[in-house]
Amino acid sequence: MRSRLSRRLRAAACATALGATLLGLGAGPASAAAPSTRYYLALGDSLAAGYQTLPGGGSEVGHGYAQDLARTLGQRAQRAGHPFSFTDLGCPGETTGSMINGGCPYPHPYAGPQLDAAIAFLTAHRHDELTVTLDIGANDVDGCATNGNLDAACAAKGIATAGWDLNTILSKLKAAAGPRTTFVGMNLYDPFLAAWMTGTQGKVLAGLSVPLADTLNGTLDFVDALHGVPTADVAKAFNTNSLLPLVPLDGQQVPLNVARIMTWTNMSRGDIHANDTGYQVIADAFLAKL
């Protein structure tokens, strides 16, 4: 009697286990988690916004390194089977101070400072896989070279302000970020090298602009490093310190760094912003850190 009961219990248990297994197999595909979205957030000034003037006049935004980078990151996500989302908060004319306090002069889709909008985004995506790029600081010194002259006091103040404010920006961004957020900062090319093309006085200004760019970039690199943020070396990609070799440009021999500025930016028409080629170079500098 006990043996017959045991056999019945064992049979019932086997049937139950088999049923659970079959139910599990049937429910597996329906209950599998959907692939998580990968996010890219671009922060900064006109370079992040993708600003550049057009040959026939006028200007455009949304056609710069962030868009180039988003295309590559989106392709990577697609190959890995993940949806991808790109958000660009960059604002042309943004300084480090206006990023913190508001007042960017170009129309932008958020109320208040860009930093607040960025913190809100980071908080909302604290548990997501998120890449954040940041370029800021150029507009803190942009007005320090005018009429063929370099205002050293203006440059020194602008560099100090950029470093101090970048420390505040990164502190707040990092505090809001989740464990799967990756930051990459950026140093800058030197548009003032274009003055070399204007004659003797311009060559002097171009020469003086290189140590100014080095000091600003050293400050940005240092503050990034303090926060454990790698820096996309755009200055190196543009050969900012390469006064040699001389290369042909418009029928004359010019330093390599001057040629880079004249062919990778729109300085031939007085626009400091990168052109399509230059923006792709910047995107590649970021990709080297990702």
N, C-alpha and C positions, 0 to 999 in steps of 0.2 A: 504493500500500500504506500509506504513511504517512498519506495523507488519509483512507482508509477507517478506519484505527485511531483517528485523531483524532476522526472522527465518532462512533465507538463510545464513546470515552472521554467525549465531551461528552454523549452521550445518557445514559450511566450516571450522570454527575455530576448531570444534570438530574433523573433519576429519584430519586437519593438526596436531593437538595434538596427535591423535591416530597414525598417520603415523610416527611422530617423536619418539613416544614411541617404536613402533615396530622396527624402524631403530636402536634406542638405544639398544634395547634388542639383536638385531641381531649383532650389532657391539661390544657389551660388551666383549666377550671372546677374540676377535682379538686385542682389544685395551688395554687389561689389561697389566700392567707393569710386566716384567719378574722379578723373585726374584733376589735381589742384591747379589753379591758375597761377602762372608766374607773372609778376608785375615789374614794370620799370617806371621809375619816377625821375624826371629830369628837373633839376633846380638850378637857378642862377640868373644870369643877365641875358643880353641879346644873343650871345653865342648859344646858350642853352635854348633860347626861343627860336633859333634858326633864322635870325634877321640878316638880310643883305639887300643892298640896293640893286636895281635892275639897269641894264645897259641903256635902255631908252628913257630912263627916268622912273621915279617911283621906287617902291620897296616892297618886300614881302617878308613874312615870318612863316615859320613852320617848314623850313627847308634847310636844315642844318645838321650838325653832328648828332644831335639827339635822335633825329628821324633816321639817320644812317645807322646808328647804333640799335635803335628799336627794330629796324628791319632784320639785322643779324640776330639779335636776341630772340626775336619772334620766330625766326627760322630754327634756331636751336631748340626752343620750346616745342615747336611743331614736330621736329624729329623725335623728341623725347615723349611725344604724345600728350603734351600739356597745352591748354589754352594760354593765351598771352594777352596782357593788357598794358597799354602805354599811356602815361599821363605826363604832360609837360607844363610845369608851372613857371618856366623861365619868363622874365619880363625885361624887355629892352630898356636900357638906362638904369637898371638896378645897381645900386651901390651896396656895400655891406651894411651901411646904416639903414638904408631904406628897406632892405630885406628884413631887418629886425623890427623896424619901427613903422614901416609902411611909407607910402608916398612915391612909389615907382611911377615915373611920368608917362609910361606907355599904357594904353588900355589893357586890362587883364581881367580874367573871368572870376576872380575871387575878391571878397571884401577884406580889407585889412592887410596886414603884412604877409608877404610870401612865406615867411618862416612859420607863421601861425597855420597857414593852409597846409604846409608841409607836415607839421606836427600832427594835424588832424588826419592827414592821409596815413602817416606812419602808425598812428594809434589804431585806425580802422583796419589796418593790414598787419597788425603786430604778429600774427601767427602765420602769415603767408611768406612765401619765398619772394623777396623783393630786392631789386637792384636800384640804388640811388646814385646818380651822378650830380656833381656840383661844380660849377665854375662861377667865381665871384671875385671881385677885387680890382678888375681892370678899370672900372669907372671911378675908383678912388684916386687914380693917378692920371687918368686920361687927359685932363685939362692942364697938366703941368708942363707940356711942351707946346709952345705957340710961337708963331712968327719966327721960326728958326732958332728959338732960345729954349733952354731947359731951366725951369724954376726949381732949383735944388731943394729949397725949403718946402715948397708945395709937395714935391715928390716924397721927401722924408716924412712929412705929416701924413700923406696919403697911404704910404706903406705901413706906418705904425697903426693907423686906423684900421686898415685892412686886416692886419694881423690880430689886433685886439678883437675886432668884431667877428672875424672868422672863428676865433676860439669860442665866442658866445654861441654862434650859429651851430657849430659842430657839437658843443656840449648839449644843447637843447635837442638837436636831431638825434644824437646817440641815446639820450635819455628816453626818447619816445619810441625808439626802434625795438623790434623784436629780435629774437635769436637767429632768425633766418634772413635778416636784412644785411645786405652788402653795400658799403659805401665806397665810392671812388671820387677823389678830388681831382683838380686839374691845375697845372701852372699855365703860363701864357706865352704866346709868341710876342714879338716886338714890332708893332706896326710903324714905329718911328724910324725904323731902318730905311723906310722909303724916302726919307729926306736926302739920302745919299744921291739920289737921282737929280737933285735940284741945283747942284753946284757946290762950290767950296764950303760955304757956310753950312749947307745941308749935310755935307760929309762929316763936318765936326759934330753936328747934332746927332747924326746916326751913330757915330762913335761913342758919344756920351750916353746914348740911350741904352747901350748894351749893359753897362754896369747897373743902370737903373732897373732894367728888366731882371738882371741876375739877383739884385737885392730883393725886389718884390717876389720873385719866384722862390728865392731861398726862404722868405718869410712864410709863403703859402705852404711850401714843402714841410717846413718845421712844424707849423700848427697842425697840418694834416697828420704828421707822424705822432704828435703828442696824443692824438685821439685814435691812433691805430688805423688811420685811413691811408691807403696807398694813393699816390699822386700820378695821374696820367702825365707823362713827361712831354707835353706839347712843345715846350721850348727846345728840347733836343730834337724832336721830330722836324721842327722848322729850321734846324741848324742855326739857332740864334747866336751862338758864339763863334760861328765859322766865318771869319773875315777872309779866310783862304780856303779853298782855291778861288781864283777868279774864273768866272764862267761867262759865256756870251749871253747878252740880253739886249735886244733892240739896237744891235750894231755896235755895242761897246762891251768891254770886259768889266764885270761888277763882282763884288764879293758874293759868295754862295748864299749867305744869310739875306742879303739884299734881294737876290734873285728869287729866293723862296717867298719873301714877302710880296714881291711884285707879281708873282705868278700864282700864288696860293691864296691871296686876299684880293680885295677890290681897291687897293690903295692907288692903283693907276687912275682912278677917278675920285680919289680922296675919301674912300670908304674903308674904315679900318677892319671891317668884318671879313671873315673868310669867304671865299667863293666855294663852289661845289667841290672842287679838288681839295681845297684846304679843310673844309668841313669833314671830308672823308678821312683825311690824315688825322684830324683830331679824334674822330670815332675810332680809328685804328689804335691810337695811343691809349684810349680807354679800354679797348678790347684786350690789349696786352696785359692789363691788370685784372681782367675778369676770367 
